[in-house]
Amino acid sequence: MALLKRSSTRKRDNEGRMPLMEHLRELRNRLLKAILAIAGGTVLGFVIFDPIWAFLKEPYCRLPQSHQLDKGTCTLVVNGVFDAFMVNLKVALIFGIIVSAPLWLYQIWAFVTPGLYQNERRYTLSFLGLAVPLFLGGSALAYFIMDKGLALLLGFAPVDVIPLLSMGEYLNFALAMLVIFGVSFELPLLLVFLNVIGVLRFQTVAKHQRMVIFGMFVFSAVATPSQDPISMLSLAVPMVVLFLLAEVFMYFRDRKRDVEEAERQRRLEEELNTPGPSPLDEDEFEDSARD
């Protein structure tokens, strides 16, 4: 709401009121364009479903349990009539959201930008450039360790039991791992962003460092779908490393900011304490100028 107020200061009616309907129409148009972009990506996801599904299924296919029903192929099952269609729809929708991300992110950015100050725009663009690689890095890590968690959990089944994992169950597990790991890698970047815009100081974070690190381990234990120690540590350790790097950045950033603030304060005090020219000095200056 604050962004809406700030973005609407450019245009007001005769009574000084903000043109709320204009912003609602702009929001509607932006949402419509974003939805159309996602719909186009979803249609494309339906068309190329097979390679996408082969990519998502690869971690499971690396497990010995995936070949128990058929020794030559990687096998998943379908429990309901509509399960296969729903899996196709979900995969296509996720693919459409990812592929169309530049378009709908631009729509969000174009709507929010008028409400940001100039320095906030500059920082936001920089952090958006870092957010994408961090999300992809977290998702890539989840993709490569996914089979370890599955192997540990399915390994508890007795020798004479065949695990019948359905398409829907496996897809939900895979997507949850990819999204949770990707989003978790963004949390340290959020701390850095709050520090850069002056909301969060290094002293505050350092004071609660142990609690934050402990909370990361608890979050990793609860958030990982498999809840196995391998996945938990694979998520918690990189998060702690990124958090410590964010702390180092915040420390140097705050120290530089404090030095600049002290220098500005010193200059201000010097200007206030510097006496102005006395009337006698002004008369002498005028006499010398006439001579």
C-alpha beads as a LAMMPS data file, in Angstrom:
LAMMPS data file: protein, C-alpha beads

291 atoms
290 bonds

1 atom types
1 bond types

-500.0 500.0 xlo xhi
-500.0 500.0 ylo yhi
-500.0 500.0 zlo zhi

Masses

1 110.0

Atoms # bond

1 1 1 0.000 0.000 0.000
2 1 1 2.933 2.301 0.713
3 1 1 4.274 1.658 -2.768
4 1 1 0.870 2.521 -4.189
5 1 1 0.861 5.831 -2.335
6 1 1 4.374 6.689 -3.448
7 1 1 3.763 5.701 -7.061
8 1 1 0.623 7.805 -7.302
9 1 1 2.168 11.099 -6.275
10 1 1 2.774 12.043 -9.897
11 1 1 -0.905 12.380 -10.822
12 1 1 -3.723 13.664 -8.619
13 1 1 -7.146 15.051 -9.316
14 1 1 -8.350 18.557 -8.456
15 1 1 -9.126 17.595 -4.857
16 1 1 -5.655 16.121 -4.316
17 1 1 -6.853 12.524 -4.196
18 1 1 -4.791 9.678 -5.656
19 1 1 -6.115 8.125 -8.882
20 1 1 -6.788 4.704 -7.393
21 1 1 -8.843 3.483 -10.365
22 1 1 -5.964 4.244 -12.708
23 1 1 -3.645 2.000 -10.704
24 1 1 -6.262 -0.741 -10.510
25 1 1 -6.622 -0.664 -14.289
26 1 1 -2.855 -0.792 -14.685
27 1 1 -2.686 -3.734 -12.261
28 1 1 -5.395 -5.530 -14.219
29 1 1 -3.550 -5.038 -17.517
30 1 1 -0.257 -6.205 -16.009
31 1 1 -1.884 -9.305 -14.533
32 1 1 -3.568 -10.104 -17.833
33 1 1 -0.284 -9.916 -19.714
34 1 1 1.435 -12.079 -17.085
35 1 1 -1.329 -14.701 -17.231
36 1 1 -1.178 -14.798 -21.038
37 1 1 2.605 -15.288 -20.892
38 1 1 2.238 -18.166 -18.401
39 1 1 -0.548 -19.710 -20.494
40 1 1 1.664 -19.638 -23.589
41 1 1 4.493 -21.313 -21.681
42 1 1 2.076 -23.931 -20.339
43 1 1 0.944 -24.834 -23.855
44 1 1 4.584 -25.234 -24.848
45 1 1 5.079 -27.446 -21.787
46 1 1 2.299 -29.746 -22.976
47 1 1 3.965 -30.043 -26.376
48 1 1 7.403 -30.983 -25.021
49 1 1 6.229 -32.897 -21.936
50 1 1 8.270 -36.046 -22.636
51 1 1 11.783 -34.509 -22.379
52 1 1 10.740 -32.476 -19.345
53 1 1 9.412 -35.558 -17.582
54 1 1 12.520 -37.549 -18.514
55 1 1 14.641 -34.836 -16.888
56 1 1 12.558 -34.760 -13.702
57 1 1 12.458 -38.558 -13.469
58 1 1 16.222 -39.043 -13.818
59 1 1 17.042 -38.882 -10.055
60 1 1 14.546 -41.665 -9.370
61 1 1 15.812 -43.715 -12.296
62 1 1 19.271 -43.793 -10.724
63 1 1 17.882 -45.906 -7.875
64 1 1 17.867 -49.748 -7.967
65 1 1 14.246 -49.709 -6.704
66 1 1 13.113 -48.005 -9.908
67 1 1 13.889 -51.157 -11.923
68 1 1 12.187 -53.706 -9.681
69 1 1 8.950 -53.971 -11.673
70 1 1 10.743 -54.084 -15.014
71 1 1 14.471 -54.838 -15.030
72 1 1 15.037 -52.931 -18.261
73 1 1 13.143 -49.707 -17.629
74 1 1 12.555 -47.095 -14.933
75 1 1 8.972 -47.610 -13.749
76 1 1 6.447 -45.418 -11.970
77 1 1 2.762 -46.223 -11.531
78 1 1 -0.555 -44.392 -11.903
79 1 1 -3.215 -44.917 -9.232
80 1 1 -6.167 -43.030 -10.697
81 1 1 -7.809 -42.377 -14.054
82 1 1 -6.954 -38.674 -14.060
83 1 1 -3.538 -38.930 -12.406
84 1 1 -1.560 -39.000 -15.652
85 1 1 -3.422 -35.965 -17.009
86 1 1 -2.936 -34.038 -13.769
87 1 1 0.798 -34.794 -13.840
88 1 1 0.970 -33.519 -17.427
89 1 1 -0.926 -30.385 -16.431
90 1 1 1.252 -29.720 -13.384
91 1 1 4.513 -30.226 -15.273
92 1 1 3.322 -28.005 -18.124
93 1 1 2.206 -25.290 -15.689
94 1 1 5.514 -25.305 -13.801
95 1 1 7.392 -25.193 -17.086
96 1 1 5.211 -22.301 -18.270
97 1 1 5.887 -20.309 -15.084
98 1 1 9.648 -20.833 -15.413
99 1 1 9.870 -20.126 -19.147
100 1 1 7.697 -17.011 -18.967
101 1 1 9.448 -15.698 -15.836
102 1 1 11.209 -12.824 -17.673
103 1 1 7.855 -11.582 -18.987
104 1 1 5.790 -11.713 -15.803
105 1 1 8.699 -10.482 -13.693
106 1 1 8.936 -7.499 -16.033
107 1 1 5.211 -6.815 -15.541
108 1 1 5.679 -6.821 -11.759
109 1 1 8.754 -4.626 -12.063
110 1 1 7.016 -2.161 -14.379
111 1 1 4.113 -1.828 -11.936
112 1 1 6.269 -1.418 -8.800
113 1 1 9.092 0.732 -10.210
114 1 1 7.254 4.093 -10.078
115 1 1 6.864 3.631 -6.326
116 1 1 10.579 3.107 -5.672
117 1 1 13.220 5.707 -5.020
118 1 1 16.137 5.968 -7.435
119 1 1 18.661 4.190 -5.195
120 1 1 16.144 1.413 -4.455
121 1 1 15.664 0.801 -8.178
122 1 1 19.400 0.476 -8.697
123 1 1 19.797 -2.001 -5.845
124 1 1 16.742 -4.021 -6.842
125 1 1 18.020 -4.547 -10.377
126 1 1 21.360 -5.731 -9.021
127 1 1 19.768 -8.153 -6.592
128 1 1 17.416 -9.526 -9.219
129 1 1 20.521 -10.368 -11.245
130 1 1 21.882 -12.321 -8.268
131 1 1 18.578 -13.932 -7.285
132 1 1 18.225 -15.962 -10.482
133 1 1 21.648 -17.701 -10.252
134 1 1 21.110 -18.403 -6.554
135 1 1 17.713 -19.970 -7.180
136 1 1 19.074 -22.067 -10.031
137 1 1 22.058 -23.093 -7.904
138 1 1 19.802 -24.263 -5.078
139 1 1 17.550 -26.162 -7.471
140 1 1 20.569 -27.785 -9.150
141 1 1 21.872 -28.931 -5.765
142 1 1 18.464 -30.426 -4.954
143 1 1 18.393 -32.213 -8.303
144 1 1 21.745 -33.893 -7.743
145 1 1 21.136 -34.997 -4.141
146 1 1 17.494 -35.984 -4.618
147 1 1 18.338 -39.622 -5.307
148 1 1 20.323 -39.832 -2.041
149 1 1 17.282 -38.963 0.040
150 1 1 15.045 -41.294 -1.968
151 1 1 17.530 -44.156 -1.663
152 1 1 17.706 -43.707 2.098
153 1 1 13.937 -43.638 2.564
154 1 1 13.112 -46.451 0.147
155 1 1 15.971 -48.508 1.571
156 1 1 13.928 -49.098 4.732
157 1 1 11.516 -51.303 2.752
158 1 1 12.031 -55.065 3.331
159 1 1 13.719 -57.082 0.613
160 1 1 10.474 -58.776 -0.461
161 1 1 8.579 -55.449 -0.828
162 1 1 8.398 -53.535 -4.115
163 1 1 7.878 -49.753 -3.662
164 1 1 5.088 -48.609 -6.006
165 1 1 5.780 -44.895 -6.303
166 1 1 3.125 -43.040 -8.285
167 1 1 3.809 -40.301 -10.818
168 1 1 1.964 -37.712 -8.749
169 1 1 3.761 -38.549 -5.506
170 1 1 7.174 -38.422 -7.123
171 1 1 6.419 -35.173 -8.987
172 1 1 5.242 -33.487 -5.787
173 1 1 8.417 -34.629 -4.043
174 1 1 10.694 -33.464 -6.878
175 1 1 9.037 -30.055 -7.245
176 1 1 9.054 -29.469 -3.489
177 1 1 12.775 -30.239 -3.336
178 1 1 13.608 -27.970 -6.278
179 1 1 11.515 -25.039 -5.030
180 1 1 12.509 -25.294 -1.357
181 1 1 16.218 -25.462 -2.129
182 1 1 15.950 -22.632 -4.654
183 1 1 14.007 -20.304 -2.362
184 1 1 16.198 -21.122 0.654
185 1 1 19.262 -19.916 -1.218
186 1 1 17.557 -16.515 -1.561
187 1 1 17.259 -15.858 2.186
188 1 1 20.846 -14.583 2.713
189 1 1 20.405 -12.321 -0.305
190 1 1 17.300 -10.883 1.354
191 1 1 19.380 -9.997 4.423
192 1 1 21.922 -8.224 2.237
193 1 1 19.178 -6.290 0.455
194 1 1 17.634 -5.149 3.757
195 1 1 21.076 -4.028 4.905
196 1 1 21.786 -2.090 1.722
197 1 1 18.554 -0.098 1.929
198 1 1 19.237 0.632 5.616
199 1 1 16.556 -1.524 7.248
200 1 1 18.812 -4.145 8.882
201 1 1 22.191 -3.531 10.539
202 1 1 25.104 -5.929 10.940
203 1 1 25.048 -5.559 14.731
204 1 1 21.482 -6.875 14.860
205 1 1 22.306 -9.949 12.788
206 1 1 25.575 -10.646 14.615
207 1 1 23.798 -10.429 17.971
208 1 1 21.454 -13.274 16.964
209 1 1 23.924 -15.245 14.820
210 1 1 23.720 -18.488 16.796
211 1 1 19.950 -18.454 16.841
212 1 1 19.819 -17.778 13.099
213 1 1 22.168 -20.687 12.326
214 1 1 20.224 -22.980 14.643
215 1 1 17.007 -21.873 12.960
216 1 1 18.479 -22.730 9.558
217 1 1 19.138 -26.298 10.669
218 1 1 15.637 -26.570 12.117
219 1 1 14.152 -25.117 8.935
220 1 1 16.147 -27.575 6.806
221 1 1 14.965 -30.515 8.914
222 1 1 11.328 -29.453 8.602
223 1 1 11.266 -28.083 5.062
224 1 1 12.952 -30.904 3.139
225 1 1 10.219 -33.253 1.869
226 1 1 12.273 -36.409 2.467
227 1 1 13.351 -35.237 5.977
228 1 1 16.442 -37.430 5.776
229 1 1 19.761 -36.259 7.255
230 1 1 21.475 -36.133 3.853
231 1 1 18.962 -33.691 2.372
232 1 1 18.824 -31.702 5.602
233 1 1 22.588 -31.190 5.752
234 1 1 22.754 -30.544 1.997
235 1 1 20.344 -27.651 2.497
236 1 1 21.538 -26.361 5.876
237 1 1 25.291 -26.216 5.215
238 1 1 25.087 -24.072 2.012
239 1 1 22.537 -21.809 3.710
240 1 1 24.911 -21.245 6.651
241 1 1 27.822 -20.550 4.296
242 1 1 25.758 -18.031 2.330
243 1 1 24.580 -16.473 5.584
244 1 1 28.165 -16.025 6.796
245 1 1 29.121 -14.447 3.467
246 1 1 26.146 -12.115 3.812
247 1 1 27.361 -11.200 7.299
248 1 1 30.829 -10.335 5.970
249 1 1 29.275 -8.097 3.311
250 1 1 27.047 -6.406 5.900
251 1 1 30.005 -5.804 8.219
252 1 1 32.093 -3.991 5.615
253 1 1 29.032 -2.176 4.276
254 1 1 28.069 -0.848 7.704
255 1 1 31.647 0.111 8.545
256 1 1 31.922 2.105 5.328
257 1 1 28.549 3.698 5.977
258 1 1 29.569 4.657 9.547
259 1 1 32.797 6.236 8.301
260 1 1 30.920 8.256 5.699
261 1 1 28.335 9.324 8.256
262 1 1 31.048 10.401 10.709
263 1 1 32.762 12.402 7.966
264 1 1 29.501 14.144 7.053
265 1 1 28.865 14.928 10.713
266 1 1 32.373 16.360 11.110
267 1 1 31.958 18.606 8.068
268 1 1 28.584 19.790 9.310
269 1 1 30.020 20.678 12.711
270 1 1 32.898 22.557 11.070
271 1 1 30.464 24.573 8.963
272 1 1 28.356 25.406 12.016
273 1 1 31.385 26.383 14.123
274 1 1 33.070 28.484 11.442
275 1 1 32.419 32.179 12.301
276 1 1 31.141 34.418 9.544
277 1 1 32.816 37.736 8.545
278 1 1 32.431 40.526 11.096
279 1 1 30.914 43.927 10.064
280 1 1 34.340 45.570 10.474
281 1 1 35.889 43.118 8.074
282 1 1 33.099 43.778 5.571
283 1 1 33.680 47.574 5.740
284 1 1 37.401 47.146 5.252
285 1 1 36.707 44.869 2.255
286 1 1 34.377 47.466 0.689
287 1 1 36.959 50.273 1.213
288 1 1 39.700 48.240 -0.409
289 1 1 37.389 47.433 -3.293
290 1 1 36.640 51.179 -3.893
291 1 1 40.360 52.053 -3.755

Bonds

1 1 1 2
2 1 2 3
3 1 3 4
4 1 4 5
5 1 5 6
6 1 6 7
7 1 7 8
8 1 8 9
9 1 9 10
10 1 10 11
11 1 11 12
12 1 12 13
13 1 13 14
14 1 14 15
15 1 15 16
16 1 16 17
17 1 17 18
18 1 18 19
19 1 19 20
20 1 20 21
21 1 21 22
22 1 22 23
23 1 23 24
24 1 24 25
25 1 25 26
26 1 26 27
27 1 27 28
28 1 28 29
29 1 29 30
30 1 30 31
31 1 31 32
32 1 32 33
33 1 33 34
34 1 34 35
35 1 35 36
36 1 36 37
37 1 37 38
38 1 38 39
39 1 39 40
40 1 40 41
41 1 41 42
42 1 42 43
43 1 43 44
44 1 44 45
45 1 45 46
46 1 46 47
47 1 47 48
48 1 48 49
49 1 49 50
50 1 50 51
51 1 51 52
52 1 52 53
53 1 53 54
54 1 54 55
55 1 55 56
56 1 56 57
57 1 57 58
58 1 58 59
59 1 59 60
60 1 60 61
61 1 61 62
62 1 62 63
63 1 63 64
64 1 64 65
65 1 65 66
66 1 66 67
67 1 67 68
68 1 68 69
69 1 69 70
70 1 70 71
71 1 71 72
72 1 72 73
73 1 73 74
74 1 74 75
75 1 75 76
76 1 76 77
77 1 77 78
78 1 78 79
79 1 79 80
80 1 80 81
81 1 81 82
82 1 82 83
83 1 83 84
84 1 84 85
85 1 85 86
86 1 86 87
87 1 87 88
88 1 88 89
89 1 89 90
90 1 90 91
91 1 91 92
92 1 92 93
93 1 93 94
94 1 94 95
95 1 95 96
96 1 96 97
97 1 97 98
98 1 98 99
99 1 99 100
100 1 100 101
101 1 101 102
102 1 102 103
103 1 103 104
104 1 104 105
105 1 105 106
106 1 106 107
107 1 107 108
108 1 108 109
109 1 109 110
110 1 110 111
111 1 111 112
112 1 112 113
113 1 113 114
114 1 114 115
115 1 115 116
116 1 116 117
117 1 117 118
118 1 118 119
119 1 119 120
120 1 120 121
121 1 121 122
122 1 122 123
123 1 123 124
124 1 124 125
125 1 125 126
126 1 126 127
127 1 127 128
128 1 128 129
129 1 129 130
130 1 130 131
131 1 131 132
132 1 132 133
133 1 133 134
134 1 134 135
135 1 135 136
136 1 136 137
137 1 137 138
138 1 138 139
139 1 139 140
140 1 140 141
141 1 141 142
142 1 142 143
143 1 143 144
144 1 144 145
145 1 145 146
146 1 146 147
147 1 147 148
148 1 148 149
149 1 149 150
150 1 150 151
151 1 151 152
152 1 152 153
153 1 153 154
154 1 154 155
155 1 155 156
156 1 156 157
157 1 157 158
158 1 158 159
159 1 159 160
160 1 160 161
161 1 161 162
162 1 162 163
163 1 163 164
164 1 164 165
165 1 165 166
166 1 166 167
167 1 167 168
168 1 168 169
169 1 169 170
170 1 170 171
171 1 171 172
172 1 172 173
173 1 173 174
174 1 174 175
175 1 175 176
176 1 176 177
177 1 177 178
178 1 178 179
179 1 179 180
180 1 180 181
181 1 181 182
182 1 182 183
183 1 183 184
184 1 184 185
185 1 185 186
186 1 186 187
187 1 187 188
188 1 188 189
189 1 189 190
190 1 190 191
191 1 191 192
192 1 192 193
193 1 193 194
194 1 194 195
195 1 195 196
196 1 196 197
197 1 197 198
198 1 198 199
199 1 199 200
200 1 200 201
201 1 201 202
202 1 202 203
203 1 203 204
204 1 204 205
205 1 205 206
206 1 206 207
207 1 207 208
208 1 208 209
209 1 209 210
210 1 210 211
211 1 211 212
212 1 212 213
213 1 213 214
214 1 214 215
215 1 215 216
216 1 216 217
217 1 217 218
218 1 218 219
219 1 219 220
220 1 220 221
221 1 221 222
222 1 222 223
223 1 223 224
224 1 224 225
225 1 225 226
226 1 226 227
227 1 227 228
228 1 228 229
229 1 229 230
230 1 230 231
231 1 231 232
232 1 232 233
233 1 233 234
234 1 234 235
235 1 235 236
236 1 236 237
237 1 237 238
238 1 238 239
239 1 239 240
240 1 240 241
241 1 241 242
242 1 242 243
243 1 243 244
244 1 244 245
245 1 245 246
246 1 246 247
247 1 247 248
248 1 248 249
249 1 249 250
250 1 250 251
251 1 251 252
252 1 252 253
253 1 253 254
254 1 254 255
255 1 255 256
256 1 256 257
257 1 257 258
258 1 258 259
259 1 259 260
260 1 260 261
261 1 261 262
262 1 262 263
263 1 263 264
264 1 264 265
265 1 265 266
266 1 266 267
267 1 267 268
268 1 268 269
269 1 269 270
270 1 270 271
271 1 271 272
272 1 272 273
273 1 273 274
274 1 274 275
275 1 275 276
276 1 276 277
277 1 277 278
278 1 278 279
279 1 279 280
280 1 280 281
281 1 281 282
282 1 282 283
283 1 283 284
284 1 284 285
285 1 285 286
286 1 286 287
287 1 287 288
288 1 288 289
289 1 289 290
290 1 290 291
